[in-house]
Amino acid sequence: MKLLWDWIDKKPWSEKNKYRMIILICTSVAAAAGLGLWSIVQLWTLDHWSWMAVFTGYSAFLALVLIIAYSFNHDFHNGTH
């Protein structure tokens, strides 16, 4: 996450757009990981589509919470702070 955070920090975007991008990327990756896990689990059990929403939704929500917790100590600053 530190590499992604540094890469986005180097972009000439506003702080608001940088946070939007990090949230979009990380929650999409977490949702894709949850979907991948559900696709394996559904072969044996929990094969209903509602479980797909559970696996993808909880992982995306967890990613959002971790991004917020991480951003408490690692702000985007654009050289102004």
N, C-alpha and C positions, 0 to 999 in steps of 0.2 A: 504494500500500500504506500510505503514511503517513496518508492520510485515513481508511482503514478502521481502522487501528491506533488513531488518535485517537478515532474514533467509538466503538469498543469500549471504550477506556480510560475513557470518560465513563459507561459503564454501571455500576450499583451491584452488579455481580456479583463473586464472588471471583476471585482471580488465576487459579486453576485453570480455572474456567469460561470466563474470557476467552481463555485459550490454546486451550481446546477449540473455542471458537467461531471464532477466527481460523484454526485449522487446518482446521476443517470448511468454512468459506467459501472459503478460498484453494485447498485441494486440490480442491474440487468445481468451482470455476471453471477450474482448470488441466486437470482431467479432461475437462470439457466442451469446452475449447479443443482438446485432443488428439483428442477424438471428432469435432469439426468438421473438423480437419485430415485425419483418416483418411477421413471421408466424402467429402472432395474427392479425396484420393489414390486411394481405392478405385475411382474411376471409370476410371482408366487402368491401375493395377497394384495389387498387394498387397490383393486383394479378399477374402481369407479372414478369417474372424472372429477368428482368433488375432492378426492384426495390429491389430485394434481394441483388444485388451487391451494390446498393446505400446504403442500410441500414447497411450492414456489412462493406463496405469500409469506409464510413464516421466515423463510430464508431471506427474502427481500426486506422484510421488516427488520430482521436482525442486522442486516447490512446497514440499513438506515440508522439504526440506533448506534452501531459501532462508528459510523462516519461522524455522527454528532459528538460522540464521546471523544473521538480522535481529534476533532476540530477544536475542542476546548484548549488544547495545548499547541496546536499547529495551525495558525491562521494564515490565510493568504494576505499578503501585506502590500504588494506592489511598491515596496521601498518607502512607504509612508509612515510606518511604525518604527 
